[in-house]
């Protein structure tokens, strides 16, 4: 018990220094954790250069989130920088995020790489990006390719389930009879999801519109 007691000024000085060291370590760890946290709340007021700087981070998740932020901002002023990072990136999830950012910055060919990643373990990540496309029309040419792997077609149909419109129903229709594994199921789900979404505004309109009686 006596060995645990502080005996003199020297011991107190050691304890004070140790306490300061621990506090400094805790503060540094907290700041580091905040810097490494996923990026959210990106809007038009965000500074693209701040996200661009973090593409060189040692944390792949931070690099991915930074690329996604630049994609949301469509930060064309960072195009050359993002192209450079995309060429040297070894992490496949980060590289996919960089491809999406490049597409959003105007590099149309990058969309091919995003679509091709549907046939990989990054399918959900790619679907998330493709679901942000401004029009489902952009996916139709890919769906019409005859040499697509089943997983790629399934991924396209899942993306179209989220953003498809009335025209998409006709595009999806033939795939409901597909013999590729899981494709027919994905097509059925896409068809149902699109119909359900299209019906919602119509139902609201019917409720809001006064009832009329047609003349015979």
mmCIF file of the C-alpha atoms, coordinates in Angstrom:
data_MODEL
# 
_entry.id   MODEL 
# 
loop_
_atom_site.group_PDB 
_atom_site.id 
_atom_site.type_symbol 
_atom_site.label_atom_id 
_atom_site.label_alt_id 
_atom_site.label_comp_id 
_atom_site.label_asym_id 
_atom_site.label_entity_id 
_atom_site.label_seq_id 
_atom_site.pdbx_PDB_ins_code 
_atom_site.Cartn_x 
_atom_site.Cartn_y 
_atom_site.Cartn_z 
_atom_site.occupancy 
_atom_site.B_iso_or_equiv 
_atom_site.pdbx_formal_charge 
_atom_site.auth_seq_id 
_atom_site.auth_comp_id 
_atom_site.auth_asym_id 
_atom_site.auth_atom_id 
_atom_site.pdbx_PDB_model_num 
ATOM 1   C CA . UNK A 1 1   ? 0.000   0.000   0.000   1.00 0.00 ? 1   UNK A CA 1 
ATOM 2   C CA . UNK A 1 2   ? 2.785   2.448   0.933   1.00 0.00 ? 2   UNK A CA 1 
ATOM 3   C CA . UNK A 1 3   ? 4.369   1.990   -2.518  1.00 0.00 ? 3   UNK A CA 1 
ATOM 4   C CA . UNK A 1 4   ? 1.263   3.585   -4.114  1.00 0.00 ? 4   UNK A CA 1 
ATOM 5   C CA . UNK A 1 5   ? 1.504   6.788   -2.090  1.00 0.00 ? 5   UNK A CA 1 
ATOM 6   C CA . UNK A 1 6   ? 3.081   9.997   -3.405  1.00 0.00 ? 6   UNK A CA 1 
ATOM 7   C CA . UNK A 1 7   ? 5.998   10.704  -1.084  1.00 0.00 ? 7   UNK A CA 1 
ATOM 8   C CA . UNK A 1 8   ? 7.370   14.048  -2.226  1.00 0.00 ? 8   UNK A CA 1 
ATOM 9   C CA . UNK A 1 9   ? 7.531   16.902  -4.767  1.00 0.00 ? 9   UNK A CA 1 
ATOM 10  C CA . UNK A 1 10  ? 9.406   14.735  -7.256  1.00 0.00 ? 10  UNK A CA 1 
ATOM 11  C CA . UNK A 1 11  ? 6.625   12.134  -7.252  1.00 0.00 ? 11  UNK A CA 1 
ATOM 12  C CA . UNK A 1 12  ? 3.996   14.845  -7.643  1.00 0.00 ? 12  UNK A CA 1 
ATOM 13  C CA . UNK A 1 13  ? 5.888   16.268  -10.616 1.00 0.00 ? 13  UNK A CA 1 
ATOM 14  C CA . UNK A 1 14  ? 5.988   12.860  -12.277 1.00 0.00 ? 14  UNK A CA 1 
ATOM 15  C CA . UNK A 1 15  ? 2.256   12.357  -11.735 1.00 0.00 ? 15  UNK A CA 1 
ATOM 16  C CA . UNK A 1 16  ? 1.484   15.816  -13.120 1.00 0.00 ? 16  UNK A CA 1 
ATOM 17  C CA . UNK A 1 17  ? 3.526   15.153  -16.266 1.00 0.00 ? 17  UNK A CA 1 
ATOM 18  C CA . UNK A 1 18  ? 1.878   11.758  -16.672 1.00 0.00 ? 18  UNK A CA 1 
ATOM 19  C CA . UNK A 1 19  ? -1.616  13.297  -16.335 1.00 0.00 ? 19  UNK A CA 1 
ATOM 20  C CA . UNK A 1 20  ? -0.784  15.944  -18.951 1.00 0.00 ? 20  UNK A CA 1 
ATOM 21  C CA . UNK A 1 21  ? 0.535   13.240  -21.273 1.00 0.00 ? 21  UNK A CA 1 
ATOM 22  C CA . UNK A 1 22  ? -2.673  11.190  -20.941 1.00 0.00 ? 22  UNK A CA 1 
ATOM 23  C CA . UNK A 1 23  ? -4.875  14.249  -21.565 1.00 0.00 ? 23  UNK A CA 1 
ATOM 24  C CA . UNK A 1 24  ? -2.847  15.206  -24.641 1.00 0.00 ? 24  UNK A CA 1 
ATOM 25  C CA . UNK A 1 25  ? -3.136  11.659  -25.951 1.00 0.00 ? 25  UNK A CA 1 
ATOM 26  C CA . UNK A 1 26  ? -6.916  11.663  -25.480 1.00 0.00 ? 26  UNK A CA 1 
ATOM 27  C CA . UNK A 1 27  ? -7.308  15.030  -27.243 1.00 0.00 ? 27  UNK A CA 1 
ATOM 28  C CA . UNK A 1 28  ? -5.127  13.912  -30.175 1.00 0.00 ? 28  UNK A CA 1 
ATOM 29  C CA . UNK A 1 29  ? -7.076  10.652  -30.502 1.00 0.00 ? 29  UNK A CA 1 
ATOM 30  C CA . UNK A 1 30  ? -10.408 12.521  -30.501 1.00 0.00 ? 30  UNK A CA 1 
ATOM 31  C CA . UNK A 1 31  ? -9.255  14.965  -33.173 1.00 0.00 ? 31  UNK A CA 1 
ATOM 32  C CA . UNK A 1 32  ? -7.888  12.107  -35.283 1.00 0.00 ? 32  UNK A CA 1 
ATOM 33  C CA . UNK A 1 33  ? -11.185 10.206  -34.992 1.00 0.00 ? 33  UNK A CA 1 
ATOM 34  C CA . UNK A 1 34  ? -13.128 13.270  -36.098 1.00 0.00 ? 34  UNK A CA 1 
ATOM 35  C CA . UNK A 1 35  ? -10.850 13.709  -39.101 1.00 0.00 ? 35  UNK A CA 1 
ATOM 36  C CA . UNK A 1 36  ? -11.243 10.046  -40.058 1.00 0.00 ? 36  UNK A CA 1 
ATOM 37  C CA . UNK A 1 37  ? -15.038 9.964   -39.733 1.00 0.00 ? 37  UNK A CA 1 
ATOM 38  C CA . UNK A 1 38  ? -17.144 9.518   -42.916 1.00 0.00 ? 38  UNK A CA 1 
ATOM 39  C CA . UNK A 1 39  ? -17.966 12.741  -44.696 1.00 0.00 ? 39  UNK A CA 1 
ATOM 40  C CA . UNK A 1 40  ? -21.597 13.800  -44.718 1.00 0.00 ? 40  UNK A CA 1 
ATOM 41  C CA . UNK A 1 41  ? -23.570 16.993  -44.966 1.00 0.00 ? 41  UNK A CA 1 
ATOM 42  C CA . UNK A 1 42  ? -21.995 17.891  -48.319 1.00 0.00 ? 42  UNK A CA 1 
ATOM 43  C CA . UNK A 1 43  ? -23.763 20.759  -50.057 1.00 0.00 ? 43  UNK A CA 1 
ATOM 44  C CA . UNK A 1 44  ? -23.071 23.541  -52.541 1.00 0.00 ? 44  UNK A CA 1 
ATOM 45  C CA . UNK A 1 45  ? -21.287 25.573  -49.856 1.00 0.00 ? 45  UNK A CA 1 
ATOM 46  C CA . UNK A 1 46  ? -18.699 22.838  -49.259 1.00 0.00 ? 46  UNK A CA 1 
ATOM 47  C CA . UNK A 1 47  ? -15.131 23.511  -50.383 1.00 0.00 ? 47  UNK A CA 1 
ATOM 48  C CA . UNK A 1 48  ? -14.037 20.840  -52.909 1.00 0.00 ? 48  UNK A CA 1 
ATOM 49  C CA . UNK A 1 49  ? -10.356 21.525  -52.258 1.00 0.00 ? 49  UNK A CA 1 
ATOM 50  C CA . UNK A 1 50  ? -10.760 20.329  -48.668 1.00 0.00 ? 50  UNK A CA 1 
ATOM 51  C CA . UNK A 1 51  ? -12.087 16.969  -49.849 1.00 0.00 ? 51  UNK A CA 1 
ATOM 52  C CA . UNK A 1 52  ? -9.432  16.777  -52.582 1.00 0.00 ? 52  UNK A CA 1 
ATOM 53  C CA . UNK A 1 53  ? -6.690  17.079  -49.956 1.00 0.00 ? 53  UNK A CA 1 
ATOM 54  C CA . UNK A 1 54  ? -8.021  14.003  -48.177 1.00 0.00 ? 54  UNK A CA 1 
ATOM 55  C CA . UNK A 1 55  ? -7.660  11.807  -51.256 1.00 0.00 ? 55  UNK A CA 1 
ATOM 56  C CA . UNK A 1 56  ? -4.068  11.346  -50.112 1.00 0.00 ? 56  UNK A CA 1 
ATOM 57  C CA . UNK A 1 57  ? -5.110  10.034  -46.687 1.00 0.00 ? 57  UNK A CA 1 
ATOM 58  C CA . UNK A 1 58  ? -3.799  6.689   -45.474 1.00 0.00 ? 58  UNK A CA 1 
ATOM 59  C CA . UNK A 1 59  ? -7.377  5.757   -44.493 1.00 0.00 ? 59  UNK A CA 1 
ATOM 60  C CA . UNK A 1 60  ? -9.174  4.142   -47.472 1.00 0.00 ? 60  UNK A CA 1 
ATOM 61  C CA . UNK A 1 61  ? -12.613 4.921   -46.024 1.00 0.00 ? 61  UNK A CA 1 
ATOM 62  C CA . UNK A 1 62  ? -11.736 8.605   -45.824 1.00 0.00 ? 62  UNK A CA 1 
ATOM 63  C CA . UNK A 1 63  ? -10.435 8.527   -49.408 1.00 0.00 ? 63  UNK A CA 1 
ATOM 64  C CA . UNK A 1 64  ? -13.664 6.883   -50.559 1.00 0.00 ? 64  UNK A CA 1 
ATOM 65  C CA . UNK A 1 65  ? -15.889 9.368   -48.723 1.00 0.00 ? 65  UNK A CA 1 
ATOM 66  C CA . UNK A 1 66  ? -13.825 12.266  -50.067 1.00 0.00 ? 66  UNK A CA 1 
ATOM 67  C CA . UNK A 1 67  ? -14.231 10.988  -53.635 1.00 0.00 ? 67  UNK A CA 1 
ATOM 68  C CA . UNK A 1 68  ? -17.977 10.612  -53.071 1.00 0.00 ? 68  UNK A CA 1 
ATOM 69  C CA . UNK A 1 69  ? -18.148 14.167  -51.747 1.00 0.00 ? 69  UNK A CA 1 
ATOM 70  C CA . UNK A 1 70  ? -16.366 15.451  -54.857 1.00 0.00 ? 70  UNK A CA 1 
ATOM 71  C CA . UNK A 1 71  ? -18.832 13.465  -56.970 1.00 0.00 ? 71  UNK A CA 1 
ATOM 72  C CA . UNK A 1 72  ? -21.790 15.075  -55.224 1.00 0.00 ? 72  UNK A CA 1 
ATOM 73  C CA . UNK A 1 73  ? -20.243 18.487  -55.804 1.00 0.00 ? 73  UNK A CA 1 
ATOM 74  C CA . UNK A 1 74  ? -19.374 17.617  -59.444 1.00 0.00 ? 74  UNK A CA 1 
ATOM 75  C CA . UNK A 1 75  ? -16.140 19.469  -58.696 1.00 0.00 ? 75  UNK A CA 1 
ATOM 76  C CA . UNK A 1 76  ? -14.742 19.860  -62.211 1.00 0.00 ? 76  UNK A CA 1 
ATOM 77  C CA . UNK A 1 77  ? -11.926 22.056  -60.917 1.00 0.00 ? 77  UNK A CA 1 
ATOM 78  C CA . UNK A 1 78  ? -10.519 18.938  -59.213 1.00 0.00 ? 78  UNK A CA 1 
ATOM 79  C CA . UNK A 1 79  ? -10.727 16.747  -62.337 1.00 0.00 ? 79  UNK A CA 1 
ATOM 80  C CA . UNK A 1 80  ? -6.999  16.466  -63.075 1.00 0.00 ? 80  UNK A CA 1 
ATOM 81  C CA . UNK A 1 81  ? -6.205  15.723  -59.439 1.00 0.00 ? 81  UNK A CA 1 
ATOM 82  C CA . UNK A 1 82  ? -8.871  13.020  -59.230 1.00 0.00 ? 82  UNK A CA 1 
ATOM 83  C CA . UNK A 1 83  ? -7.623  11.461  -62.490 1.00 0.00 ? 83  UNK A CA 1 
ATOM 84  C CA . UNK A 1 84  ? -4.148  11.231  -60.991 1.00 0.00 ? 84  UNK A CA 1 
ATOM 85  C CA . UNK A 1 85  ? -5.377  9.593   -57.806 1.00 0.00 ? 85  UNK A CA 1 
ATOM 86  C CA . UNK A 1 86  ? -7.560  7.169   -59.765 1.00 0.00 ? 86  UNK A CA 1 
ATOM 87  C CA . UNK A 1 87  ? -4.545  5.922   -61.732 1.00 0.00 ? 87  UNK A CA 1 
ATOM 88  C CA . UNK A 1 88  ? -2.499  5.160   -58.618 1.00 0.00 ? 88  UNK A CA 1 
ATOM 89  C CA . UNK A 1 89  ? -5.302  3.919   -56.309 1.00 0.00 ? 89  UNK A CA 1 
ATOM 90  C CA . UNK A 1 90  ? -4.968  0.258   -55.302 1.00 0.00 ? 90  UNK A CA 1 
ATOM 91  C CA . UNK A 1 91  ? -8.056  -0.031  -53.114 1.00 0.00 ? 91  UNK A CA 1 
ATOM 92  C CA . UNK A 1 92  ? -10.918 -1.195  -55.335 1.00 0.00 ? 92  UNK A CA 1 
ATOM 93  C CA . UNK A 1 93  ? -13.694 0.491   -53.337 1.00 0.00 ? 93  UNK A CA 1 
ATOM 94  C CA . UNK A 1 94  ? -11.846 3.802   -53.436 1.00 0.00 ? 94  UNK A CA 1 
ATOM 95  C CA . UNK A 1 95  ? -11.095 3.432   -57.137 1.00 0.00 ? 95  UNK A CA 1 
ATOM 96  C CA . UNK A 1 96  ? -14.791 2.848   -57.832 1.00 0.00 ? 96  UNK A CA 1 
ATOM 97  C CA . UNK A 1 97  ? -15.657 6.008   -55.883 1.00 0.00 ? 97  UNK A CA 1 
ATOM 98  C CA . UNK A 1 98  ? -13.053 7.919   -57.899 1.00 0.00 ? 98  UNK A CA 1 
ATOM 99  C CA . UNK A 1 99  ? -14.538 6.588   -61.157 1.00 0.00 ? 99  UNK A CA 1 
ATOM 100 C CA . UNK A 1 100 ? -17.947 7.824   -60.045 1.00 0.00 ? 100 UNK A CA 1 
ATOM 101 C CA . UNK A 1 101 ? -16.452 11.214  -59.227 1.00 0.00 ? 101 UNK A CA 1 
ATOM 102 C CA . UNK A 1 102 ? -14.823 11.349  -62.671 1.00 0.00 ? 102 UNK A CA 1 
ATOM 103 C CA . UNK A 1 103 ? -18.137 10.570  -64.349 1.00 0.00 ? 103 UNK A CA 1 
ATOM 104 C CA . UNK A 1 104 ? -19.853 13.325  -62.374 1.00 0.00 ? 104 UNK A CA 1 
ATOM 105 C CA . UNK A 1 105 ? -17.077 15.680  -63.449 1.00 0.00 ? 105 UNK A CA 1 
ATOM 106 C CA . UNK A 1 106 ? -17.810 15.024  -67.116 1.00 0.00 ? 106 UNK A CA 1 
ATOM 107 C CA . UNK A 1 107 ? -15.730 11.939  -67.999 1.00 0.00 ? 107 UNK A CA 1 
ATOM 108 C CA . UNK A 1 108 ? -18.481 9.884   -69.635 1.00 0.00 ? 108 UNK A CA 1 
ATOM 109 C CA . UNK A 1 109 ? -16.250 6.841   -70.168 1.00 0.00 ? 109 UNK A CA 1 
ATOM 110 C CA . UNK A 1 110 ? -15.900 6.411   -66.398 1.00 0.00 ? 110 UNK A CA 1 
ATOM 111 C CA . UNK A 1 111 ? -19.537 5.269   -66.281 1.00 0.00 ? 111 UNK A CA 1 
ATOM 112 C CA . UNK A 1 112 ? -18.483 2.079   -68.103 1.00 0.00 ? 112 UNK A CA 1 
ATOM 113 C CA . UNK A 1 113 ? -16.109 1.224   -65.270 1.00 0.00 ? 113 UNK A CA 1 
ATOM 114 C CA . UNK A 1 114 ? -18.795 1.875   -62.655 1.00 0.00 ? 114 UNK A CA 1 
ATOM 115 C CA . UNK A 1 115 ? -21.235 -0.394  -64.512 1.00 0.00 ? 115 UNK A CA 1 
ATOM 116 C CA . UNK A 1 116 ? -18.603 -3.120  -64.943 1.00 0.00 ? 116 UNK A CA 1 
ATOM 117 C CA . UNK A 1 117 ? -18.111 -3.148  -61.174 1.00 0.00 ? 117 UNK A CA 1 
ATOM 118 C CA . UNK A 1 118 ? -21.673 -4.443  -60.841 1.00 0.00 ? 118 UNK A CA 1 
ATOM 119 C CA . UNK A 1 119 ? -20.117 -7.806  -61.644 1.00 0.00 ? 119 UNK A CA 1 
ATOM 120 C CA . UNK A 1 120 ? -17.942 -7.755  -58.533 1.00 0.00 ? 120 UNK A CA 1 
ATOM 121 C CA . UNK A 1 121 ? -18.075 -7.751  -54.762 1.00 0.00 ? 121 UNK A CA 1 
ATOM 122 C CA . UNK A 1 122 ? -18.676 -3.999  -55.005 1.00 0.00 ? 122 UNK A CA 1 
ATOM 123 C CA . UNK A 1 123 ? -22.095 -4.386  -56.599 1.00 0.00 ? 123 UNK A CA 1 
ATOM 124 C CA . UNK A 1 124 ? -24.023 -2.599  -53.840 1.00 0.00 ? 124 UNK A CA 1 
ATOM 125 C CA . UNK A 1 125 ? -21.596 0.316   -53.913 1.00 0.00 ? 125 UNK A CA 1 
ATOM 126 C CA . UNK A 1 126 ? -21.968 0.618   -57.701 1.00 0.00 ? 126 UNK A CA 1 
ATOM 127 C CA . UNK A 1 127 ? -25.775 0.352   -57.493 1.00 0.00 ? 127 UNK A CA 1 
ATOM 128 C CA . UNK A 1 128 ? -25.769 3.200   -54.987 1.00 0.00 ? 128 UNK A CA 1 
ATOM 129 C CA . UNK A 1 129 ? -23.910 5.426   -57.425 1.00 0.00 ? 129 UNK A CA 1 
ATOM 130 C CA . UNK A 1 130 ? -25.991 4.457   -60.460 1.00 0.00 ? 130 UNK A CA 1 
ATOM 131 C CA . UNK A 1 131 ? -29.144 5.179   -58.473 1.00 0.00 ? 131 UNK A CA 1 
ATOM 132 C CA . UNK A 1 132 ? -28.049 8.822   -58.452 1.00 0.00 ? 132 UNK A CA 1 
ATOM 133 C CA . UNK A 1 133 ? -28.066 9.107   -62.253 1.00 0.00 ? 133 UNK A CA 1 
ATOM 134 C CA . UNK A 1 134 ? -30.204 11.896  -63.628 1.00 0.00 ? 134 UNK A CA 1 
ATOM 135 C CA . UNK A 1 135 ? -32.043 9.557   -65.992 1.00 0.00 ? 135 UNK A CA 1 
ATOM 136 C CA . UNK A 1 136 ? -32.573 5.780   -66.333 1.00 0.00 ? 136 UNK A CA 1 
ATOM 137 C CA . UNK A 1 137 ? -31.987 6.192   -70.074 1.00 0.00 ? 137 UNK A CA 1 
ATOM 138 C CA . UNK A 1 138 ? -28.256 6.150   -69.416 1.00 0.00 ? 138 UNK A CA 1 
ATOM 139 C CA . UNK A 1 139 ? -28.434 2.530   -68.286 1.00 0.00 ? 139 UNK A CA 1 
ATOM 140 C CA . UNK A 1 140 ? -30.475 1.145   -71.189 1.00 0.00 ? 140 UNK A CA 1 
ATOM 141 C CA . UNK A 1 141 ? -27.514 0.673   -73.585 1.00 0.00 ? 141 UNK A CA 1 
ATOM 142 C CA . UNK A 1 142 ? -25.685 -1.366  -70.954 1.00 0.00 ? 142 UNK A CA 1 
ATOM 143 C CA . UNK A 1 143 ? -28.727 -3.562  -70.309 1.00 0.00 ? 143 UNK A CA 1 
ATOM 144 C CA . UNK A 1 144 ? -29.068 -4.249  -74.031 1.00 0.00 ? 144 UNK A CA 1 
ATOM 145 C CA . UNK A 1 145 ? -25.551 -5.667  -74.375 1.00 0.00 ? 145 UNK A CA 1 
ATOM 146 C CA . UNK A 1 146 ? -25.728 -9.354  -75.270 1.00 0.00 ? 146 UNK A CA 1 
ATOM 147 C CA . UNK A 1 147 ? -22.611 -10.516 -73.413 1.00 0.00 ? 147 UNK A CA 1 
ATOM 148 C CA . UNK A 1 148 ? -23.426 -9.253  -69.921 1.00 0.00 ? 148 UNK A CA 1 
ATOM 149 C CA . UNK A 1 149 ? -22.728 -11.524 -66.970 1.00 0.00 ? 149 UNK A CA 1 
ATOM 150 C CA . UNK A 1 150 ? -25.848 -12.395 -64.920 1.00 0.00 ? 150 UNK A CA 1 
ATOM 151 C CA . UNK A 1 151 ? -24.621 -10.404 -61.938 1.00 0.00 ? 151 UNK A CA 1 
ATOM 152 C CA . UNK A 1 152 ? -24.114 -7.308  -64.086 1.00 0.00 ? 152 UNK A CA 1 
ATOM 153 C CA . UNK A 1 153 ? -27.657 -7.508  -65.468 1.00 0.00 ? 153 UNK A CA 1 
ATOM 154 C CA . UNK A 1 154 ? -28.996 -8.069  -61.971 1.00 0.00 ? 154 UNK A CA 1 
ATOM 155 C CA . UNK A 1 155 ? -27.171 -4.979  -60.749 1.00 0.00 ? 155 UNK A CA 1 
ATOM 156 C CA . UNK A 1 156 ? -28.514 -2.865  -63.606 1.00 0.00 ? 156 UNK A CA 1 
ATOM 157 C CA . UNK A 1 157 ? -32.052 -4.009  -62.863 1.00 0.00 ? 157 UNK A CA 1 
ATOM 158 C CA . UNK A 1 158 ? -31.624 -3.191  -59.178 1.00 0.00 ? 158 UNK A CA 1 
ATOM 159 C CA . UNK A 1 159 ? -30.464 0.322   -60.074 1.00 0.00 ? 159 UNK A CA 1 
ATOM 160 C CA . UNK A 1 160 ? -33.376 0.752   -62.498 1.00 0.00 ? 160 UNK A CA 1 
ATOM 161 C CA . UNK A 1 161 ? -35.767 -0.380  -59.763 1.00 0.00 ? 161 UNK A CA 1 
ATOM 162 C CA . UNK A 1 162 ? -34.799 2.794   -57.910 1.00 0.00 ? 162 UNK A CA 1 
ATOM 163 C CA . UNK A 1 163 ? -34.760 5.329   -60.759 1.00 0.00 ? 163 UNK A CA 1 
ATOM 164 C CA . UNK A 1 164 ? -36.850 3.757   -63.535 1.00 0.00 ? 164 UNK A CA 1 
ATOM 165 C CA . UNK A 1 165 ? -39.889 5.387   -65.143 1.00 0.00 ? 165 UNK A CA 1 
ATOM 166 C CA . UNK A 1 166 ? -42.764 4.291   -67.380 1.00 0.00 ? 166 UNK A CA 1 
ATOM 167 C CA . UNK A 1 167 ? -40.427 3.675   -70.318 1.00 0.00 ? 167 UNK A CA 1 
ATOM 168 C CA . UNK A 1 168 ? -38.252 1.466   -68.130 1.00 0.00 ? 168 UNK A CA 1 
ATOM 169 C CA . UNK A 1 169 ? -41.138 -0.961  -67.691 1.00 0.00 ? 169 UNK A CA 1 
ATOM 170 C CA . UNK A 1 170 ? -40.920 -1.876  -71.378 1.00 0.00 ? 170 UNK A CA 1 
ATOM 171 C CA . UNK A 1 171 ? -37.127 -2.168  -71.218 1.00 0.00 ? 171 UNK A CA 1 
ATOM 172 C CA . UNK A 1 172 ? -37.331 -4.476  -68.193 1.00 0.00 ? 172 UNK A CA 1 
ATOM 173 C CA . UNK A 1 173 ? -40.176 -6.617  -69.520 1.00 0.00 ? 173 UNK A CA 1 
ATOM 174 C CA . UNK A 1 174 ? -38.109 -9.117  -71.591 1.00 0.00 ? 174 UNK A CA 1 
ATOM 175 C CA . UNK A 1 175 ? -35.807 -9.795  -68.649 1.00 0.00 ? 175 UNK A CA 1 
ATOM 176 C CA . UNK A 1 176 ? -38.719 -11.177 -66.645 1.00 0.00 ? 176 UNK A CA 1 
ATOM 177 C CA . UNK A 1 177 ? -38.370 -14.302 -68.813 1.00 0.00 ? 177 UNK A CA 1 
ATOM 178 C CA . UNK A 1 178 ? -34.559 -14.462 -68.569 1.00 0.00 ? 178 UNK A CA 1 
ATOM 179 C CA . UNK A 1 179 ? -32.861 -17.792 -67.873 1.00 0.00 ? 179 UNK A CA 1 
ATOM 180 C CA . UNK A 1 180 ? -29.807 -16.130 -66.337 1.00 0.00 ? 180 UNK A CA 1 
ATOM 181 C CA . UNK A 1 181 ? -29.510 -16.794 -62.589 1.00 0.00 ? 181 UNK A CA 1 
ATOM 182 C CA . UNK A 1 182 ? -31.394 -14.227 -60.481 1.00 0.00 ? 182 UNK A CA 1 
ATOM 183 C CA . UNK A 1 183 ? -32.065 -11.926 -63.468 1.00 0.00 ? 183 UNK A CA 1 
ATOM 184 C CA . UNK A 1 184 ? -35.759 -12.761 -63.878 1.00 0.00 ? 184 UNK A CA 1 
ATOM 185 C CA . UNK A 1 185 ? -36.285 -12.248 -60.142 1.00 0.00 ? 185 UNK A CA 1 
ATOM 186 C CA . UNK A 1 186 ? -34.498 -8.874  -60.249 1.00 0.00 ? 186 UNK A CA 1 
ATOM 187 C CA . UNK A 1 187 ? -36.582 -7.869  -63.272 1.00 0.00 ? 187 UNK A CA 1 
ATOM 188 C CA . UNK A 1 188 ? -39.832 -8.752  -61.487 1.00 0.00 ? 188 UNK A CA 1 
ATOM 189 C CA . UNK A 1 189 ? -38.813 -6.737  -58.445 1.00 0.00 ? 189 UNK A CA 1 
ATOM 190 C CA . UNK A 1 190 ? -37.760 -3.792  -60.629 1.00 0.00 ? 190 UNK A CA 1 
ATOM 191 C CA . UNK A 1 191 ? -41.076 -3.910  -62.510 1.00 0.00 ? 191 UNK A CA 1 
ATOM 192 C CA . UNK A 1 192 ? -43.064 -3.978  -59.260 1.00 0.00 ? 192 UNK A CA 1 
ATOM 193 C CA . UNK A 1 193 ? -41.024 -1.195  -57.641 1.00 0.00 ? 193 UNK A CA 1 
ATOM 194 C CA . UNK A 1 194 ? -41.373 1.097   -60.659 1.00 0.00 ? 194 UNK A CA 1 
ATOM 195 C CA . UNK A 1 195 ? -45.119 0.477   -60.970 1.00 0.00 ? 195 UNK A CA 1 
ATOM 196 C CA . UNK A 1 196 ? -45.550 1.145   -57.279 1.00 0.00 ? 196 UNK A CA 1 
ATOM 197 C CA . UNK A 1 197 ? -43.606 4.403   -57.518 1.00 0.00 ? 197 UNK A CA 1 
ATOM 198 C CA . UNK A 1 198 ? -45.502 5.539   -60.610 1.00 0.00 ? 198 UNK A CA 1 
ATOM 199 C CA . UNK A 1 199 ? -48.816 4.831   -58.899 1.00 0.00 ? 199 UNK A CA 1 
ATOM 200 C CA . UNK A 1 200 ? -48.113 6.986   -55.859 1.00 0.00 ? 200 UNK A CA 1 
ATOM 201 C CA . UNK A 1 201 ? -48.388 10.446  -57.494 1.00 0.00 ? 201 UNK A CA 1 
ATOM 202 C CA . UNK A 1 202 ? -51.440 9.285   -59.464 1.00 0.00 ? 202 UNK A CA 1 
ATOM 203 C CA . UNK A 1 203 ? -53.162 8.248   -56.229 1.00 0.00 ? 203 UNK A CA 1 
ATOM 204 C CA . UNK A 1 204 ? -52.392 11.654  -54.701 1.00 0.00 ? 204 UNK A CA 1 
ATOM 205 C CA . UNK A 1 205 ? -53.828 13.381  -57.775 1.00 0.00 ? 205 UNK A CA 1 
ATOM 206 C CA . UNK A 1 206 ? -57.017 11.323  -57.591 1.00 0.00 ? 206 UNK A CA 1 
ATOM 207 C CA . UNK A 1 207 ? -57.507 12.208  -53.927 1.00 0.00 ? 207 UNK A CA 1 
ATOM 208 C CA . UNK A 1 208 ? -56.884 15.902  -54.583 1.00 0.00 ? 208 UNK A CA 1 
ATOM 209 C CA . UNK A 1 209 ? -59.063 16.216  -57.697 1.00 0.00 ? 209 UNK A CA 1 
ATOM 210 C CA . UNK A 1 210 ? -62.828 16.799  -57.223 1.00 0.00 ? 210 UNK A CA 1 
ATOM 211 C CA . UNK A 1 211 ? -64.987 14.007  -58.490 1.00 0.00 ? 211 UNK A CA 1 
ATOM 212 C CA . UNK A 1 212 ? -66.624 14.617  -61.857 1.00 0.00 ? 212 UNK A CA 1 
ATOM 213 C CA . UNK A 1 213 ? -69.346 12.780  -63.735 1.00 0.00 ? 213 UNK A CA 1 
ATOM 214 C CA . UNK A 1 214 ? -68.789 12.132  -67.425 1.00 0.00 ? 214 UNK A CA 1 
ATOM 215 C CA . UNK A 1 215 ? -71.552 12.889  -69.874 1.00 0.00 ? 215 UNK A CA 1 
ATOM 216 C CA . UNK A 1 216 ? -73.024 9.854   -71.624 1.00 0.00 ? 216 UNK A CA 1 
# 
